[in-house]
Amino acid sequence: MRDRAKSEPSALVLEHFLPYRFAVLAQAVSRAFSSVYAERFGLSIPEWRILANLGRFGPLYAGELAERSSMDKPKVTRALQRLEAAGLAQRAIDANDRRQVRLALTRRGRALFRQIAALALDWEARLLAPLAPAERAALDGILTKLTRRAEDMRGRPGHAGPSSEPAVHAEAS
């Protein structure tokens, strides 16, 4: 079966397919950046994503945290439990809706976030160093446009969104 798949012509060249390339790049960048906080602070990638989101946006519900961190709820729950055990995060019952739990960083968690955030900005500058300022600005604009476009298209297979551009019928990675 594997040999047959290689020999049949396909319009999809995976290594040129943008969603696949983004997924590979995101994973490579995530793994490379994790070296900044994993050894020094003992955090996993999911723990860092939670710490970063709570540090940036303040208290969130679990669903909001899962959405913002691009992780499923069980992964968020496991990482949050480890952060709570380490004294970096805490849960509090929402005063307006006692069925809901708000998640927040502790004072220690906020201090750690600030410390890692400074390292993160330095790491990002080194990652982007090969790009000229105009390329960085263009990249930022392109990523913003593609993020909005993907959000418009999410949940609507084969639908290209509000414009009249043709739909793309390939599976995203």
Buried (B, 14 or more C-beta within 10 A) or exposed (E): EEEEEEEEEEEEEEEEBEBBEBEEEEEEEEEEBBEBBBEEBEBBBBBBBBBBBBBEEEBBBBEBBBBBBEBEEEBBBBBBEBBBEBEBBBEEEEEEEEEEEBBBBBEEBBEBBEEBBEBBEEBEEEEBEEEEEEEEEEEEEEEEEEEEBEEBBEEEEEEBBEEEEEEBEEEEB
